[in-house]
Amino acid sequence: MSQNPKPKVKLYTTVFCPYCKAAKRLLAEREIPYEEIDLSGQANFRQFLQDLTGQRTVPQILINDEPIGGYMDLLEMDQGGELWELLEGTAEEAV
């Protein structure tokens, strides 16, 4: 029996972003490991995010390379239980 690989969470941020800090805090409180990509020094980061996720704001959060949105989306998914379903791989199975 093979195990599902751990979901990979990527968090695109900038230094002076309060929503970025809130997203990192929520993930840390839930003990969800993530990779932070700080875009502060990139002049064209908004275009990069637009191309990657369809959004131009930070934070942008991806789980298994699928964009889920920003902090408010993450919070809503957490409060509704959808975050854990996605992380555990049960969201697709439930469809």
C-alpha positions in Angstrom: 0.0 0.0 0.0 1.5 3.3 -1.0 1.1 6.5 1.0 0.1 9.8 -0.4 3.1 12.2 -0.6 2.9 15.1 1.9 1.2 18.1 0.2 3.6 20.8 -0.8 2.5 24.2 0.4 4.1 27.3 -1.2 3.5 30.7 0.2 4.5 33.7 -2.0 5.1 36.8 0.2 6.6 40.2 0.6 8.3 41.6 3.7 5.8 44.4 4.6 2.6 42.4 4.1 0.4 41.9 7.1 -1.7 39.3 5.3 1.5 37.4 4.6 2.4 37.4 8.3 -1.2 36.2 9.1 -1.0 33.3 6.6 2.4 32.2 8.0 1.0 32.4 11.5 -2.0 30.3 10.7 0.1 27.7 8.9 2.5 27.6 11.9 -0.3 27.3 14.4 -1.7 24.3 12.4 1.8 22.8 12.2 1.5 22.8 8.4 5.0 22.9 6.8 5.4 25.4 4.0 7.9 26.9 1.7 8.1 30.7 1.7 9.1 32.5 -1.5 9.8 36.1 -0.7 9.2 38.3 -3.7 10.2 41.6 -2.1 13.2 42.2 -4.2 11.6 41.3 -7.5 10.5 44.4 -9.6 8.1 42.3 -11.7 6.6 40.1 -8.9 3.0 41.2 -9.5 3.2 40.0 -13.2 4.9 36.8 -12.0 2.0 36.1 -9.6 -0.5 37.0 -12.3 1.0 34.5 -14.7 1.3 31.8 -11.9 -2.0 32.2 -10.1 -4.2 34.7 -12.0 -3.9 37.1 -9.0 -1.5 40.0 -8.4 -1.6 40.3 -4.6 0.3 38.7 -1.8 0.2 36.3 -0.2 -0.5 33.7 -2.8 -0.8 30.2 -1.5 -0.4 27.0 -3.6 -1.0 23.5 -2.4 0.5 20.8 -4.6 1.1 23.6 -7.2 -2.6 24.5 -7.3 -3.4 28.1 -6.3 -5.9 28.4 -3.5 -5.8 32.2 -3.2 -4.6 34.5 -0.4 -4.9 34.7 3.3 -8.7 35.2 3.5 -9.2 32.2 1.3 -6.8 30.1 3.5 -8.7 31.2 6.6 -12.1 30.4 5.1 -10.8 27.0 4.0 -9.4 26.4 7.5 -12.6 27.4 9.3 -14.7 25.3 6.9 -12.5 22.2 7.2 -11.7 22.3 3.5 -8.0 23.0 4.2 -7.6 19.7 6.1 -9.5 17.8 3.4 -7.2 19.2 0.7 -4.0 18.5 2.7 -5.1 15.0 3.5 -6.0 14.4 -0.2 -9.7 13.7 0.6 -11.1 16.7 -1.2 -10.7 15.0 -4.6 -12.0 11.7 -3.4 -15.2 13.4 -2.1 -16.0 14.8 -5.5 
